[in-house]
Amino acid sequence: MSNLELQNSADKSIRYSEAFKRQVVSDINQGLYSVLGAMRKYQIGGNMTVYKWLAKYNSVHKMTGGGSSMKKTEKSSGTDLYARIRHLEQVVSDLSIENKLLKTTIEIADETYHTDLKKKLRQDIIKRTREEKEQKKLTMKQITDYFGITRQAYYKAEKTNELRLLSERACLSLVQTIRRKQPKIGCKKLYYLLYDDLMNLPYKISRDKLFTLLRDNDMLVKRKRRYVQTTNSNSANPIYSNLLKTVKVTKPNEALAADITYIRHSKGFAYLSLVCDLFRER
């Protein structure tokens, strides 16, 4: 180490600089090394040398007794450190299992619903993680690196989302203005009337996007389907029983079934009468 000073005297004794001593004490206080570990790392001779430095430079590490007491303290410190290492190993193992299960869940969801959840929800995940990163001590670079994008790409996408939301609010406001006068006007006519305004928005809205936007906000005009009611369940006419319910048909033309319905065509509706042979089923 550069701070180690050697004095070439007759007995070849080693003198350590003040900076070196303080550095060793600092490493021990930070938990980088134990006392014995620091002695081996920096090749410090003497059983009591490092303890003397701790007593001199660190009020926490005061020598409270003889060598036997210090050995007990060292042993106790080693036991606590080993227990902490075992605890951290268990925590890492649990987190590894949880991470594997989450990845498997995302992969199955992607295969089932034919989507990319990691990409689809990327912006929302990063935004929420940014709000909690002070607690998790995550940097923005760590978060974006996980999704394989740069910080600039995230901020650009965030700005695009803000412009999109702003444009969508403006579009809905324009639609509501027209709907006050024409409540039943459809989406195609709205797009035709608002085309210039929609193209001048910061985030341009196409026809399909307009359909989606109105549908998501429950603003599409619901059509009233025209149909003909062919059955009147509340009729006062008598209801006849099914005479063939217990009869087994054994030959053609033994029993026939008939019905009537309506068919829509270009000029309206037409009657359709059907007669079916129950034996042939045609």
C-alpha positions in Angstrom: 0.0 0.0 0.0 1.3 3.5 -0.8 0.8 4.7 2.7 3.0 2.0 4.1 6.4 3.5 5.1 9.4 1.3 5.7 12.3 2.4 7.8 15.5 0.5 6.9 16.9 0.4 10.4 19.1 -2.2 11.9 16.2 -4.3 13.3 14.2 -3.7 10.1 11.1 -2.6 12.0 8.0 -1.3 10.1 6.4 2.0 10.9 3.0 2.8 9.6 1.8 6.3 8.7 -1.2 7.9 10.4 -3.1 7.9 7.1 -2.6 4.1 6.8 -3.7 3.4 10.3 -6.9 5.5 9.9 -7.6 3.7 6.6 -7.4 0.3 8.3 -9.7 1.4 11.1 -12.1 2.9 8.5 -12.2 -0.4 6.6 -13.0 -2.4 9.8 -15.7 0.1 10.8 -17.4 -0.2 7.4 -17.4 -4.0 7.7 -15.1 -4.6 4.8 -12.8 -6.7 7.0 -12.7 -8.1 10.4 -9.7 -7.3 12.6 -8.0 -10.6 11.7 -9.0 -10.1 8.0 -7.4 -6.6 8.0 -4.2 -8.0 9.5 -4.0 -10.7 6.8 -4.9 -8.3 4.0 -2.4 -5.6 4.9 0.2 -8.0 6.4 0.2 -6.2 9.7 2.4 -7.9 12.3 1.8 -8.1 16.0 -1.3 -9.4 17.8 -2.2 -6.2 19.4 -1.3 -3.7 16.8 -4.7 -3.2 15.1 -6.5 -3.2 18.4 -4.3 -0.4 19.6 -5.2 1.6 16.4 -8.9 0.9 17.1 -8.5 2.2 20.7 -6.7 5.3 19.5 -8.7 6.3 16.4 -12.1 4.9 17.0 -14.0 5.4 20.3 -16.3 2.6 19.5 -13.6 0.0 19.5 -12.1 0.6 23.0 -10.0 -2.1 24.5 -12.0 -3.3 27.5 -9.8 -6.1 28.7 -7.0 -8.4 28.0 -6.4 -10.6 25.0 -9.0 -13.2 26.0 -11.7 -10.6 26.0 -10.7 -9.4 22.6 -10.7 -12.9 21.2 -14.3 -13.4 22.5 -15.3 -10.1 20.9 -13.7 -11.2 17.6 -15.4 -14.6 17.8 -18.8 -13.1 18.6 -18.4 -10.6 15.7 -17.5 -13.5 13.3 -20.6 -15.5 14.5 -22.9 -12.5 13.9 -21.4 -11.9 10.5 -21.9 -15.5 9.5 -25.5 -15.4 10.6 -26.1 -12.2 8.6 -24.5 -13.8 5.5 -26.8 -16.9 5.9 -29.8 -14.6 6.2 -28.9 -12.6 3.1 -28.3 -15.8 1.1 -31.8 -16.9 2.1 -33.3 -13.5 1.1 -31.5 -13.7 -2.3 -32.8 -17.3 -2.8 -36.4 -16.2 -2.1 -36.1 -13.3 -4.4 -34.7 -15.4 -7.2 -37.6 -17.9 -6.9 -40.1 -15.0 -6.9 -38.4 -13.4 -10.0 -38.5 -16.7 -11.8 -42.2 -17.2 -11.1 -43.0 -13.7 -12.2 -41.1 -14.2 -15.5 -43.0 -17.4 -16.1 -46.3 -15.7 -15.4 -45.5 -13.0 -17.9 -44.4 -15.5 -20.6 -47.6 -17.5 -20.2 -49.7 -14.3 -20.4 -47.9 -13.2 -23.5 -48.5 -16.6 -25.2 -52.1 -16.8 -24.1 -53.2 -13.3 -25.1 -50.7 -12.8 -27.9 -49.2 -9.6 -26.5 -46.0 -8.3 -25.0 -46.9 -7.2 -21.5 -43.4 -6.0 -20.7 -43.4 -3.6 -23.7 -47.1 -2.7 -23.5 -46.9 -1.7 -19.8 -43.4 -0.4 -19.9 -44.2 3.3 -19.5 -46.6 2.7 -16.6 -44.2 0.4 -14.8 -41.3 2.9 -15.2 -43.5 5.8 -14.0 -44.6 4.0 -10.9 -41.1 2.7 -10.1 -39.8 6.3 -10.4 -42.2 7.3 -7.7 -40.9 4.6 -5.4 -37.2 4.6 -6.4 -36.3 6.6 -3.3 -37.3 3.7 -1.2 -35.8 1.1 -3.5 -32.7 3.1 -4.2 -33.0 2.6 -7.9 -31.5 4.9 -10.5 -33.3 5.9 -13.7 -30.6 4.1 -15.7 -31.1 0.9 -13.8 -34.8 1.0 -14.5 -34.5 1.8 -18.2 -31.7 -0.8 -18.7 -34.0 -3.5 -17.4 -36.5 -2.7 -20.3 -33.7 -2.4 -22.8 -34.2 1.3 -23.6 -32.4 4.5 -22.9 -33.5 7.3 -20.6 -34.0 9.6 -23.6 -36.4 7.0 -25.2 -38.4 6.9 -22.0 -38.7 10.7 -21.7 -39.6 10.9 -25.5 -42.4 8.3 -25.1 -43.6 10.1 -21.9 -43.8 13.4 -23.9 -45.7 11.6 -26.7 -48.2 10.2 -24.2 -48.8 13.6 -22.8 -49.5 15.0 -26.3 -51.8 12.1 -27.0 -53.8 12.6 -23.9 -54.1 16.4 -24.6 -55.2 15.7 -28.2 -57.8 13.1 -27.1 -59.3 15.6 -24.6 -59.5 18.3 -27.3 -61.1 15.8 -29.7 -63.7 14.7 -27.2 -64.5 18.4 -26.6 -65.0 19.0 -30.3 -67.3 16.0 -30.6 -69.4 17.1 -27.7 -69.8 20.6 -29.2 -71.2 19.1 -32.4 -73.3 16.5 -30.5 -75.1 19.2 -28.6 -76.8 20.3 -31.9 -76.8 16.8 -33.6 -77.0 14.1 -30.9 -77.3 11.3 -33.4 -74.5 12.2 -35.8 -72.3 9.2 -36.5 -68.5 8.7 -36.3 -67.9 8.9 -40.1 -69.7 12.2 -40.4 -67.9 13.5 -37.3 -64.5 12.6 -38.8 -65.4 14.4 -42.1 -66.5 17.5 -40.2 -63.5 17.6 -37.8 -60.8 16.4 -40.2 -58.9 19.7 -40.4 -59.1 20.1 -36.6 -58.0 16.6 -36.0 -55.0 16.9 -38.3 -53.9 20.1 -36.6 -53.7 18.5 -33.1 -50.3 17.8 -31.6 -51.1 14.1 -31.8 -53.0 13.4 -35.1 -56.2 11.3 -34.7 -57.1 9.0 -37.6 -60.6 7.7 -38.4 -59.9 4.4 -36.6 -58.5 6.2 -33.6 -61.6 8.3 -33.5 -63.8 5.2 -33.5 -61.7 3.7 -30.7 -61.7 6.9 -28.6 -65.5 7.3 -28.9 -66.1 3.6 -28.1 -63.8 3.8 -25.0 -65.7 6.8 -23.7 -69.1 5.3 -24.6 -69.9 8.0 -27.1 -70.8 5.9 -30.1 -74.4 6.2 -31.4 -76.1 2.9 -30.9 -78.2 1.7 -33.8 -81.7 0.4 -33.3 -81.8 -2.9 -35.1 -84.9 -3.6 -37.2 -86.3 -7.0 -36.9 -89.6 -8.8 -37.4 -91.1 -10.6 -34.4 -92.3 -14.0 -35.8 -93.4 -15.5 -32.5 -96.0 -14.1 -30.1 -95.7 -15.9 -26.8 -98.6 -14.0 -25.3 -101.1 -15.0 -27.9 -104.6 -16.0 -26.7 -104.8 -18.8 -29.3 -104.7 -22.4 -28.0 -101.3 -24.2 -27.8 -101.5 -27.8 -29.2 -99.6 -30.6 -27.6 -96.7 -32.4 -29.5 -98.4 -35.6 -30.8 -95.1 -37.0 -32.1 -93.2 -36.6 -28.8 -93.6 -40.3 -28.0 -93.9 -41.7 -31.5 -91.0 -43.3 -33.3 -90.9 -42.5 -37.0 -89.9 -45.7 -39.0 -90.4 -44.7 -42.7 -90.4 -41.7 -45.0 -93.5 -39.5 -45.3 -94.9 -41.0 -42.1 -94.6 -37.7 -40.3 -94.0 -34.2 -41.6 -93.2 -31.0 -39.7 -93.9 -27.4 -41.0 -92.9 -23.9 -40.0 -92.9 -20.4 -41.3 -90.5 -17.5 -40.9 -89.4 -14.2 -42.5 -86.3 -13.5 -44.7 -84.9 -10.0 -45.2 -84.1 -8.9 -48.8 -83.4 -5.6 -50.6 -87.0 -4.6 -50.7 -88.1 -5.6 -47.2 -89.2 -9.0 -45.9 -90.6 -12.2 -47.4 -92.3 -15.2 -46.0 -90.6 -18.6 -46.0 -92.6 -21.7 -45.5 -90.8 -25.0 -44.8 -92.0 -28.6 -44.8 -89.6 -31.3 -43.4 -89.8 -35.1 -43.4 -88.9 -36.2 -39.9 -87.5 -39.5 -41.0 -85.1 -38.1 -43.6 -84.7 -34.9 -41.7 -84.8 -32.8 -44.9 
